[in-house]
Amino acid sequence: MANSCLSLVAPPPIIAPPRRQPFASLRLGVVTAACVTGALLLAPEQPQQQAAICERRQPAAACRVW
């Protein structure tokens, strides 16, 4: 028998990348917007409260950054 460069063993199947769901990017955008909005609503910036905290621990002159 002659040696052949052709293999009789079937090649492994090509694994296709997973298909993205059609609304995956929209869902990601909605989740991102919800997280940012939640952070703004739950932790609003209140300089007066932050100044009061600073003045309890530091002199008033050190806290005049607003």
PQR file with spaces between the fields and no chain letter, atoms N, CA, C, O and H, PARSE charges and radii, in Angstrom:
ATOM       1  N    MET     1       0.834   -1.175    0.000 -0.4000 1.5000
ATOM       2  CA   MET     1       0.000    0.000    0.000 -0.0000 2.0000
ATOM       3  C    MET     1       0.877    1.236    0.000  0.5500 1.7000
ATOM       4  O    MET     1       1.941    1.278    0.618 -0.5500 1.4000
ATOM       5  N    ALA     2       0.420    2.186   -0.677 -0.4000 1.5000
ATOM       6  CA   ALA     2       1.144    3.456   -0.746 -0.0000 2.0000
ATOM       7  C    ALA     2       0.640    4.376    0.364  0.5500 1.7000
ATOM       8  O    ALA     2      -0.544    4.403    0.700 -0.5500 1.4000
ATOM       9  H    ALA     2      -0.444    2.152   -1.179  0.4000 1.0000
ATOM      10  N    ASN     3       1.563    5.105    0.898 -0.4000 1.5000
ATOM      11  CA   ASN     3       1.171    6.087    1.911 -0.0000 2.0000
ATOM      12  C    ASN     3       0.434    7.236    1.237  0.5500 1.7000
ATOM      13  O    ASN     3       0.782    7.650    0.131 -0.5500 1.4000
ATOM      14  H    ASN     3       2.524    5.084    0.625  0.4000 1.0000
ATOM      15  N    SER     4      -0.577    7.739    1.911 -0.4000 1.5000
ATOM      16  CA   SER     4      -1.361    8.837    1.361 -0.0000 2.0000
ATOM      17  C    SER     4      -1.343    9.994    2.349  0.5500 1.7000
ATOM      18  O    SER     4      -1.286    9.793    3.562 -0.5500 1.4000
ATOM      19  H    SER     4      -0.860    7.402    2.809  0.4000 1.0000
ATOM      20  N    CYS     5      -1.392   11.184    1.821 -0.4000 1.5000
ATOM      21  CA   CYS     5      -1.436   12.350    2.706 -0.0000 2.0000
ATOM      22  C    CYS     5      -2.872   12.669    3.125  0.5500 1.7000
ATOM      23  O    CYS     5      -3.104   13.562    3.939 -0.5500 1.4000
ATOM      24  H    CYS     5      -1.439   11.347    0.836  0.4000 1.0000
ATOM      25  N    LEU     6      -3.818   11.942    2.572 -0.4000 1.5000
ATOM      26  CA   LEU     6      -5.211   12.149    2.945 -0.0000 2.0000
ATOM      27  C    LEU     6      -5.535   11.271    4.139  0.5500 1.7000
ATOM      28  O    LEU     6      -5.189   10.090    4.163 -0.5500 1.4000
ATOM      29  H    LEU     6      -3.630   11.216    1.911  0.4000 1.0000
ATOM      30  N    SER     7      -6.183   11.837    5.105 -0.4000 1.5000
ATOM      31  CA   SER     7      -6.524   11.100    6.312 -0.0000 2.0000
ATOM      32  C    SER     7      -7.902   10.479    6.158  0.5500 1.7000
ATOM      33  O    SER     7      -8.801   11.074    5.565 -0.5500 1.4000
ATOM      34  H    SER     7      -6.464   12.796    5.085  0.4000 1.0000
ATOM      35  N    LEU     8      -8.057    9.288    6.693 -0.4000 1.5000
ATOM      36  CA   LEU     8      -9.356    8.636    6.665 -0.0000 2.0000
ATOM      37  C    LEU     8     -10.191    8.997    7.886  0.5500 1.7000
ATOM      38  O    LEU     8     -11.362    8.629    7.976 -0.5500 1.4000
ATOM      39  H    LEU     8      -7.326    8.804    7.175  0.4000 1.0000
ATOM      40  N    VAL     9      -9.592    9.710    8.816 -0.4000 1.5000
ATOM      41  CA   VAL     9     -10.300   10.129   10.020 -0.0000 2.0000
ATOM      42  C    VAL     9     -10.963   11.471    9.728  0.5500 1.7000
ATOM      43  O    VAL     9     -10.338   12.380    9.180 -0.5500 1.4000
ATOM      44  H    VAL     9      -8.641   10.008    8.743  0.4000 1.0000
ATOM      45  N    ALA    10     -12.216   11.582   10.097 -0.4000 1.5000
ATOM      46  CA   ALA    10     -12.943   12.832    9.853 -0.0000 2.0000
ATOM      47  C    ALA    10     -12.373   13.942   10.736  0.5500 1.7000
ATOM      48  O    ALA    10     -12.046   13.703   11.899 -0.5500 1.4000
ATOM      49  H    ALA    10     -12.724   10.844   10.542  0.4000 1.0000
ATOM      50  N    PRO    11     -12.254   15.144   10.193 -0.5600 1.5000
ATOM      51  CA   PRO    11     -11.749   16.253   11.005  0.2800 2.0000
ATOM      52  C    PRO    11     -12.774   16.629   12.070  0.5500 1.7000
ATOM      53  O    PRO    11     -13.969   16.389   11.898 -0.5500 1.4000
ATOM      54  N    PRO    12     -12.310   17.214   13.160 -0.5600 1.5000
ATOM      55  CA   PRO    12     -13.262   17.622   14.204  0.2800 2.0000
ATOM      56  C    PRO    12     -14.193   18.706   13.655  0.5500 1.7000
ATOM      57  O    PRO    12     -13.787   19.504   12.810 -0.5500 1.4000
ATOM      58  N    PRO    13     -15.417   18.733   14.124 -0.5600 1.5000
ATOM      59  CA   PRO    13     -16.344   19.745   13.616  0.2800 2.0000
ATOM      60  C    PRO    13     -15.898   21.144   14.032  0.5500 1.7000
ATOM      61  O    PRO    13     -15.343   21.336   15.114 -0.5500 1.4000
ATOM      62  N    ILE    14     -16.142   22.095   13.177 -0.4000 1.5000
ATOM      63  CA   ILE    14     -15.797   23.482   13.485 -0.0000 2.0000
ATOM      64  C    ILE    14     -16.863   24.017   14.438  0.5500 1.7000
ATOM      65  O    ILE    14     -18.062   23.936   14.171 -0.5500 1.4000
ATOM      66  H    ILE    14     -16.593   21.939   12.298  0.4000 1.0000
ATOM      67  N    ILE    15     -16.397   24.556   15.536 -0.4000 1.5000
ATOM      68  CA   ILE    15     -17.323   25.078   16.533 -0.0000 2.0000
ATOM      69  C    ILE    15     -17.629   26.524   16.174  0.5500 1.7000
ATOM      70  O    ILE    15     -16.747   27.383   16.185 -0.5500 1.4000
ATOM      71  H    ILE    15     -15.423   24.622   15.753  0.4000 1.0000
ATOM      72  N    ALA    16     -18.864   26.772   15.864 -0.4000 1.5000
ATOM      73  CA   ALA    16     -19.279   28.123   15.507 -0.0000 2.0000
ATOM      74  C    ALA    16     -19.404   28.966   16.773  0.5500 1.7000
ATOM      75  O    ALA    16     -19.793   28.457   17.824 -0.5500 1.4000
ATOM      76  H    ALA    16     -19.580   26.074   15.855  0.4000 1.0000
ATOM      77  N    PRO    17     -19.075   30.253   16.674 -0.5600 1.5000
ATOM      78  CA   PRO    17     -19.250   31.107   17.849  0.2800 2.0000
ATOM      79  C    PRO    17     -20.729   31.207   18.201  0.5500 1.7000
ATOM      80  O    PRO    17     -21.586   31.129   17.320 -0.5500 1.4000
ATOM      81  N    PRO    18     -21.025   31.376   19.469 -0.5600 1.5000
ATOM      82  CA   PRO    18     -22.436   31.458   19.860  0.2800 2.0000
ATOM      83  C    PRO    18     -23.095   32.674   19.222  0.5500 1.7000
ATOM      84  O    PRO    18     -22.491   33.740   19.104 -0.5500 1.4000
ATOM      85  N    ARG    19     -24.329   32.492   18.820 -0.4000 1.5000
ATOM      86  CA   ARG    19     -25.059   33.594   18.204 -0.0000 2.0000
ATOM      87  C    ARG    19     -25.532   34.537   19.291  0.5500 1.7000
ATOM      88  O    ARG    19     -26.028   34.112   20.335 -0.5500 1.4000
ATOM      89  H    ARG    19     -24.820   31.626   18.916  0.4000 1.0000
ATOM      90  N    ARG    20     -25.370   35.829   19.031 -0.4000 1.5000
ATOM      91  CA   ARG    20     -25.844   36.822   19.989 -0.0000 2.0000
ATOM      92  C    ARG    20     -27.342   36.946   19.890  0.5500 1.7000
ATOM      93  O    ARG    20     -27.923   36.856   18.809 -0.5500 1.4000
ATOM      94  H    ARG    20     -24.967   36.175   18.183  0.4000 1.0000
ATOM      95  N    GLN    21     -27.942   37.147   21.004 -0.4000 1.5000
ATOM      96  CA   GLN    21     -29.375   37.359   21.000 -0.0000 2.0000
ATOM      97  C    GLN    21     -29.653   38.733   20.395  0.5500 1.7000
ATOM      98  O    GLN    21     -28.865   39.659   20.592 -0.5500 1.4000
ATOM      99  H    GLN    21     -27.470   37.219   21.882  0.4000 1.0000
ATOM     100  N    PRO    22     -30.744   38.882   19.670 -0.5600 1.5000
ATOM     101  CA   PRO    22     -30.984   40.137   18.966  0.2800 2.0000
ATOM     102  C    PRO    22     -31.101   41.355   19.884  0.5500 1.7000
ATOM     103  O    PRO    22     -30.760   42.463   19.470 -0.5500 1.4000
ATOM     104  N    PHE    23     -31.565   41.178   21.092 -0.4000 1.5000
ATOM     105  CA   PHE    23     -31.749   42.319   21.975 -0.0000 2.0000
ATOM     106  C    PHE    23     -30.699   42.372   23.084  0.5500 1.7000
ATOM     107  O    PHE    23     -30.902   43.049   24.092 -0.5500 1.4000
ATOM     108  H    PHE    23     -31.842   40.278   21.428  0.4000 1.0000
ATOM     109  N    ALA    24     -29.592   41.674   22.911 -0.4000 1.5000
ATOM     110  CA   ALA    24     -28.570   41.629   23.964 -0.0000 2.0000
ATOM     111  C    ALA    24     -27.968   43.007   24.201  0.5500 1.7000
ATOM     112  O    ALA    24     -27.792   43.401   25.354 -0.5500 1.4000
ATOM     113  H    ALA    24     -29.427   41.124   22.092  0.4000 1.0000
ATOM     114  N    SER    25     -27.648   43.748   23.148 -0.4000 1.5000
ATOM     115  CA   SER    25     -27.049   45.065   23.335 -0.0000 2.0000
ATOM     116  C    SER    25     -28.066   46.045   23.908  0.5500 1.7000
ATOM     117  O    SER    25     -27.709   46.916   24.701 -0.5500 1.4000
ATOM     118  H    SER    25     -27.791   43.428   22.211  0.4000 1.0000
ATOM     119  N    LEU    26     -29.323   45.911   23.513 -0.4000 1.5000
ATOM     120  CA   LEU    26     -30.367   46.771   24.072 -0.0000 2.0000
ATOM     121  C    LEU    26     -30.535   46.485   25.559  0.5500 1.7000
ATOM     122  O    LEU    26     -30.670   47.406   26.364 -0.5500 1.4000
ATOM     123  H    LEU    26     -29.612   45.203   22.868  0.4000 1.0000
ATOM     124  N    ARG    27     -30.526   45.216   25.914 -0.4000 1.5000
ATOM     125  CA   ARG    27     -30.660   44.822   27.318 -0.0000 2.0000
ATOM     126  C    ARG    27     -29.483   45.356   28.131  0.5500 1.7000
ATOM     127  O    ARG    27     -29.669   45.840   29.247 -0.5500 1.4000
ATOM     128  H    ARG    27     -30.417   44.468   25.260  0.4000 1.0000
ATOM     129  N    LEU    28     -28.278   45.270   27.581 -0.4000 1.5000
ATOM     130  CA   LEU    28     -27.100   45.783   28.273 -0.0000 2.0000
ATOM     131  C    LEU    28     -27.220   47.290   28.483  0.5500 1.7000
ATOM     132  O    LEU    28     -26.873   47.796   29.550 -0.5500 1.4000
ATOM     133  H    LEU    28     -28.126   44.877   26.674  0.4000 1.0000
ATOM     134  N    GLY    29     -27.706   48.005   27.481 -0.4000 1.5000
ATOM     135  CA   GLY    29     -27.890   49.449   27.611 -0.0000 2.0000
ATOM     136  C    GLY    29     -28.912   49.810   28.667  0.5500 1.7000
ATOM     137  O    GLY    29     -28.717   50.759   29.426 -0.5500 1.4000
ATOM     138  H    GLY    29     -27.989   47.594   26.614  0.4000 1.0000
ATOM     139  N    VAL    30     -29.999   49.062   28.721 -0.4000 1.5000
ATOM     140  CA   VAL    30     -31.045   49.328   29.716 -0.0000 2.0000
ATOM     141  C    VAL    30     -30.520   49.052   31.121  0.5500 1.7000
ATOM     142  O    VAL    30     -30.780   49.827   32.041 -0.5500 1.4000
ATOM     143  H    VAL    30     -30.158   48.291   28.105  0.4000 1.0000
ATOM     144  N    VAL    31     -29.791   47.966   31.294 -0.4000 1.5000
ATOM     145  CA   VAL    31     -29.235   47.639   32.613 -0.0000 2.0000
ATOM     146  C    VAL    31     -28.224   48.702   33.036  0.5500 1.7000
ATOM     147  O    VAL    31     -28.203   49.107   34.198 -0.5500 1.4000
ATOM     148  H    VAL    31     -29.580   47.336   30.546  0.4000 1.0000
ATOM     149  N    THR    32     -27.393   49.154   32.112 -0.4000 1.5000
ATOM     150  CA   THR    32     -26.407   50.189   32.424 -0.0000 2.0000
ATOM     151  C    THR    32     -27.096   51.485   32.829  0.5500 1.7000
ATOM     152  O    THR    32     -26.727   52.107   33.825 -0.5500 1.4000
ATOM     153  H    THR    32     -27.410   48.826   31.168  0.4000 1.0000
ATOM     154  N    ALA    33     -28.098   51.889   32.053 -0.4000 1.5000
ATOM     155  CA   ALA    33     -28.831   53.117   32.375 -0.0000 2.0000
ATOM     156  C    ALA    33     -29.531   53.003   33.729  0.5500 1.7000
ATOM     157  O    ALA    33     -29.566   53.971   34.489 -0.5500 1.4000
ATOM     158  H    ALA    33     -28.397   51.383   31.244  0.4000 1.0000
ATOM     159  N    ALA    34     -30.082   51.839   34.034 -0.4000 1.5000
ATOM     160  CA   ALA    34     -30.756   51.640   35.318 -0.0000 2.0000
ATOM     161  C    ALA    34     -29.763   51.737   36.476  0.5500 1.7000
ATOM     162  O    ALA    34     -30.083   52.305   37.520 -0.5500 1.4000
ATOM     163  H    ALA    34     -30.054   51.053   33.417  0.4000 1.0000
ATOM     164  N    CYS    35     -28.575   51.192   36.300 -0.4000 1.5000
ATOM     165  CA   CYS    35     -27.563   51.254   37.363 -0.0000 2.0000
ATOM     166  C    CYS    35     -27.107   52.692   37.612  0.5500 1.7000
ATOM     167  O    CYS    35     -26.971   53.112   38.761 -0.5500 1.4000
ATOM     168  H    CYS    35     -28.315   50.730   35.452  0.4000 1.0000
ATOM     169  N    VAL    36     -26.873   53.439   36.543 -0.4000 1.5000
ATOM     170  CA   VAL    36     -26.436   54.832   36.689 -0.0000 2.0000
ATOM     171  C    VAL    36     -27.535   55.666   37.332  0.5500 1.7000
ATOM     172  O    VAL    36     -27.270   56.460   38.235 -0.5500 1.4000
ATOM     173  H    VAL    36     -26.984   53.098   35.610  0.4000 1.0000
ATOM     174  N    THR    37     -28.766   55.488   36.868 -0.4000 1.5000
ATOM     175  CA   THR    37     -29.891   56.234   37.437 -0.0000 2.0000
ATOM     176  C    THR    37     -30.084   55.886   38.911  0.5500 1.7000
ATOM     177  O    THR    37     -30.322   56.771   39.733 -0.5500 1.4000
ATOM     178  H    THR    37     -28.982   54.843   36.135  0.4000 1.0000
ATOM     179  N    GLY    38     -29.983   54.617   39.243 -0.4000 1.5000
ATOM     180  CA   GLY    38     -30.105   54.205   40.639 -0.0000 2.0000
ATOM     181  C    GLY    38     -29.026   54.818   41.516  0.5500 1.7000
ATOM     182  O    GLY    38     -29.294   55.227   42.646 -0.5500 1.4000
ATOM     183  H    GLY    38     -29.789   53.898   38.576  0.4000 1.0000
ATOM     184  N    ALA    39     -27.810   54.879   40.996 -0.4000 1.5000
ATOM     185  CA   ALA    39     -26.721   55.473   41.767 -0.0000 2.0000
ATOM     186  C    ALA    39     -26.968   56.964   41.997  0.5500 1.7000
ATOM     187  O    ALA    39     -26.690   57.480   43.079 -0.5500 1.4000
ATOM     188  H    ALA    39     -27.593   54.546   40.079  0.4000 1.0000
ATOM     189  N    LEU    40     -27.487   57.652   40.988 -0.4000 1.5000
ATOM     190  CA   LEU    40     -27.763   59.082   41.142 -0.0000 2.0000
ATOM     191  C    LEU    40     -28.911   59.339   42.115  0.5500 1.7000
ATOM     192  O    LEU    40     -28.892   60.321   42.857 -0.5500 1.4000
ATOM     193  H    LEU    40     -27.713   57.232   40.109  0.4000 1.0000
ATOM     194  N    LEU    41     -29.898   58.468   42.111 -0.4000 1.5000
ATOM     195  CA   LEU    41     -31.047   58.662   42.997 -0.0000 2.0000
ATOM     196  C    LEU    41     -30.762   58.226   44.431  0.5500 1.7000
ATOM     197  O    LEU    41     -31.248   58.849   45.375 -0.5500 1.4000
ATOM     198  H    LEU    41     -29.914   57.670   41.508  0.4000 1.0000
ATOM     199  N    LEU    42     -29.989   57.174   44.600 -0.4000 1.5000
ATOM     200  CA   LEU    42     -29.731   56.647   45.940 -0.0000 2.0000
ATOM     201  C    LEU    42     -28.605   57.381   46.662  0.5500 1.7000
ATOM     202  O    LEU    42     -28.586   57.423   47.892 -0.5500 1.4000
ATOM     203  H    LEU    42     -29.594   56.668   43.833  0.4000 1.0000
ATOM     204  N    ALA    43     -27.682   57.949   45.924 -0.4000 1.5000
ATOM     205  CA   ALA    43     -26.541   58.618   46.541 -0.0000 2.0000
ATOM     206  C    ALA    43     -26.350   60.008   45.937  0.5500 1.7000
ATOM     207  O    ALA    43     -25.339   60.258   45.281 -0.5500 1.4000
ATOM     208  H    ALA    43     -27.698   57.915   44.924  0.4000 1.0000
ATOM     209  N    PRO    44     -27.303   60.914   46.149 -0.5600 1.5000
ATOM     210  CA   PRO    44     -27.138   62.256   45.593  0.2800 2.0000
ATOM     211  C    PRO    44     -26.021   63.001   46.322  0.5500 1.7000
ATOM     212  O    PRO    44     -25.747   62.744   47.495 -0.5500 1.4000
ATOM     213  N    GLU    45     -25.398   63.908   45.624 -0.4000 1.5000
ATOM     214  CA   GLU    45     -24.323   64.670   46.232 -0.0000 2.0000
ATOM     215  C    GLU    45     -24.942   65.800   47.049  0.5500 1.7000
ATOM     216  O    GLU    45     -25.708   66.608   46.523 -0.5500 1.4000
ATOM     217  H    GLU    45     -25.620   64.117   44.672  0.4000 1.0000
ATOM     218  N    GLN    46     -24.612   65.852   48.311 -0.4000 1.5000
ATOM     219  CA   GLN    46     -25.134   66.886   49.201 -0.0000 2.0000
ATOM     220  C    GLN    46     -23.947   67.565   49.877  0.5500 1.7000
ATOM     221  O    GLN    46     -23.491   67.113   50.927 -0.5500 1.4000
ATOM     222  H    GLN    46     -23.990   65.196   48.738  0.4000 1.0000
ATOM     223  N    PRO    47     -23.447   68.642   49.285 -0.5600 1.5000
ATOM     224  CA   PRO    47     -22.244   69.291   49.819  0.2800 2.0000
ATOM     225  C    PRO    47     -22.388   69.765   51.263  0.5500 1.7000
ATOM     226  O    PRO    47     -21.413   69.751   52.014 -0.5500 1.4000
ATOM     227  N    GLN    48     -23.597   70.185   51.665 -0.4000 1.5000
ATOM     228  CA   GLN    48     -23.769   70.675   53.033 -0.0000 2.0000
ATOM     229  C    GLN    48     -23.516   69.558   54.049  0.5500 1.7000
ATOM     230  O    GLN    48     -22.885   69.790   55.080 -0.5500 1.4000
ATOM     231  H    GLN    48     -24.389   70.196   51.055  0.4000 1.0000
ATOM     232  N    GLN    49     -24.001   68.363   53.764 -0.4000 1.5000
ATOM     233  CA   GLN    49     -23.772   67.247   54.685 -0.0000 2.0000
ATOM     234  C    GLN    49     -22.305   66.846   54.690  0.5500 1.7000
ATOM     235  O    GLN    49     -21.747   66.522   55.738 -0.5500 1.4000
ATOM     236  H    GLN    49     -24.514   68.175   52.927  0.4000 1.0000
ATOM     237  N    GLN    50     -21.682   66.870   53.519 -0.4000 1.5000
ATOM     238  CA   GLN    50     -20.267   66.525   53.457 -0.0000 2.0000
ATOM     239  C    GLN    50     -19.431   67.571   54.188  0.5500 1.7000
ATOM     240  O    GLN    50     -18.437   67.231   54.830 -0.5500 1.4000
ATOM     241  H    GLN    50     -22.135   67.134   52.667  0.4000 1.0000
ATOM     242  N    ALA    51     -19.825   68.839   54.095 -0.4000 1.5000
ATOM     243  CA   ALA    51     -19.105   69.897   54.800 -0.0000 2.0000
ATOM     244  C    ALA    51     -19.245   69.722   56.309  0.5500 1.7000
ATOM     245  O    ALA    51     -18.287   69.926   57.055 -0.5500 1.4000
ATOM     246  H    ALA    51     -20.632   69.115   53.574  0.4000 1.0000
ATOM     247  N    ALA    52     -20.433   69.348   56.750 -0.4000 1.5000
ATOM     248  CA   ALA    52     -20.641   69.147   58.184 -0.0000 2.0000
ATOM     249  C    ALA    52     -19.771   68.006   58.708  0.5500 1.7000
ATOM     250  O    ALA    52     -19.212   68.098   59.801 -0.5500 1.4000
ATOM     251  H    ALA    52     -21.211   69.183   56.144  0.4000 1.0000
ATOM     252  N    ILE    53     -19.663   66.952   57.941 -0.4000 1.5000
ATOM     253  CA   ILE    53     -18.805   65.827   58.340 -0.0000 2.0000
ATOM     254  C    ILE    53     -17.354   66.275   58.404  0.5500 1.7000
ATOM     255  O    ILE    53     -16.627   65.917   59.330 -0.5500 1.4000
ATOM     256  H    ILE    53     -20.117   66.877   57.053  0.4000 1.0000
ATOM     257  N    CYS    54     -16.937   67.057   57.423 -0.4000 1.5000
ATOM     258  CA   CYS    54     -15.554   67.534   57.384 -0.0000 2.0000
ATOM     259  C    CYS    54     -15.265   68.443   58.577  0.5500 1.7000
ATOM     260  O    CYS    54     -14.220   68.327   59.217 -0.5500 1.4000
ATOM     261  H    CYS    54     -17.527   67.348   56.671  0.4000 1.0000
ATOM     262  N    GLU    55     -16.206   69.356   58.871 -0.4000 1.5000
ATOM     263  CA   GLU    55     -15.973   70.322   59.944 -0.0000 2.0000
ATOM     264  C    GLU    55     -15.948   69.669   61.322  0.5500 1.7000
ATOM     265  O    GLU    55     -15.388   70.238   62.259 -0.5500 1.4000
ATOM     266  H    GLU    55     -17.056   69.450   58.351  0.4000 1.0000
ATOM     267  N    ARG    56     -16.537   68.499   61.464 -0.4000 1.5000
ATOM     268  CA   ARG    56     -16.455   67.793   62.745 -0.0000 2.0000
ATOM     269  C    ARG    56     -15.045   67.287   63.009  0.5500 1.7000
ATOM     270  O    ARG    56     -14.637   67.159   64.163 -0.5500 1.4000
ATOM     271  H    ARG    56     -16.992   68.036   60.703  0.4000 1.0000
ATOM     272  N    ARG    57     -14.311   67.003   61.968 -0.4000 1.5000
ATOM     273  CA   ARG    57     -12.992   66.402   62.127 -0.0000 2.0000
ATOM     274  C    ARG    57     -11.839   67.354   61.784  0.5500 1.7000
ATOM     275  O    ARG    57     -10.702   67.128   62.199 -0.5500 1.4000
ATOM     276  H    ARG    57     -14.642   67.107   61.030  0.4000 1.0000
ATOM     277  N    GLN    58     -12.134   68.416   61.028 -0.4000 1.5000
ATOM     278  CA   GLN    58     -11.096   69.335   60.555 -0.0000 2.0000
ATOM     279  C    GLN    58     -11.503   70.771   60.890  0.5500 1.7000
ATOM     280  O    GLN    58     -12.666   71.026   61.202 -0.5500 1.4000
ATOM     281  H    GLN    58     -13.057   68.599   60.691  0.4000 1.0000
ATOM     282  N    PRO    59     -10.559   71.706   60.829 -0.5600 1.5000
ATOM     283  CA   PRO    59     -10.935   73.115   60.986  0.2800 2.0000
ATOM     284  C    PRO    59     -11.791   73.568   59.792  0.5500 1.7000
ATOM     285  O    PRO    59     -11.711   72.991   58.708 -0.5500 1.4000
ATOM     286  N    ALA    60     -12.598   74.592   60.005 -0.4000 1.5000
ATOM     287  CA   ALA    60     -13.512   75.071   58.960 -0.0000 2.0000
ATOM     288  C    ALA    60     -12.750   75.533   57.722  0.5500 1.7000
ATOM     289  O    ALA    60     -13.229   75.362   56.601 -0.5500 1.4000
ATOM     290  H    ALA    60     -12.663   75.061   60.886  0.4000 1.0000
ATOM     291  N    ALA    61     -11.571   76.115   57.915 -0.4000 1.5000
ATOM     292  CA   ALA    61     -10.799   76.606   56.768 -0.0000 2.0000
ATOM     293  C    ALA    61     -10.375   75.459   55.850  0.5500 1.7000
ATOM     294  O    ALA    61     -10.284   75.641   54.636 -0.5500 1.4000
ATOM     295  H    ALA    61     -11.181   76.254   58.826  0.4000 1.0000
ATOM     296  N    ALA    62     -10.118   74.299   56.412 -0.4000 1.5000
ATOM     297  CA   ALA    62      -9.704   73.153   55.597 -0.0000 2.0000
ATOM     298  C    ALA    62     -10.860   72.578   54.801  0.5500 1.7000
ATOM     299  O    ALA    62     -10.646   71.865   53.821 -0.5500 1.4000
ATOM     300  H    ALA    62     -10.191   74.152   57.398  0.4000 1.0000
ATOM     301  N    CYS    63     -12.085   72.880   55.212 -0.4000 1.5000
ATOM     302  CA   CYS    63     -13.259   72.298   54.557 -0.0000 2.0000
ATOM     303  C    CYS    63     -13.877   73.229   53.523  0.5500 1.7000
ATOM     304  O    CYS    63     -14.880   72.863   52.910 -0.5500 1.4000
ATOM     305  H    CYS    63     -12.259   73.459   56.009  0.4000 1.0000
ATOM     306  N    ARG    64     -13.325   74.406   53.305 -0.4000 1.5000
ATOM     307  CA   ARG    64     -13.900   75.346   52.332 -0.0000 2.0000
ATOM     308  C    ARG    64     -13.430   75.013   50.923  0.5500 1.7000
ATOM     309  O    ARG    64     -12.563   75.690   50.371 -0.5500 1.4000
ATOM     310  H    ARG    64     -12.510   74.703   53.802  0.4000 1.0000
ATOM     311  N    VAL    65     -13.994   73.995   50.365 -0.4000 1.5000
ATOM     312  CA   VAL    65     -13.645   73.610   48.990 -0.0000 2.0000
ATOM     313  C    VAL    65     -14.836   73.759   48.058  0.5500 1.7000
ATOM     314  O    VAL    65     -14.701   73.578   46.848 -0.5500 1.4000
ATOM     315  H    VAL    65     -14.698   73.445   50.814  0.4000 1.0000
ATOM     316  N    TRP    66     -16.004   74.087   48.606 -0.4000 1.5000
ATOM     317  CA   TRP    66     -17.195   74.222   47.772 -0.0000 2.0000
ATOM     318  C    TRP    66     -17.418   75.642   47.388  0.5500 1.7000
ATOM     319  O    TRP    66     -18.380   75.947   46.682 -0.5500 1.4000
ATOM     320  H    TRP    66     -16.115   74.234   49.589  0.4000 1.0000
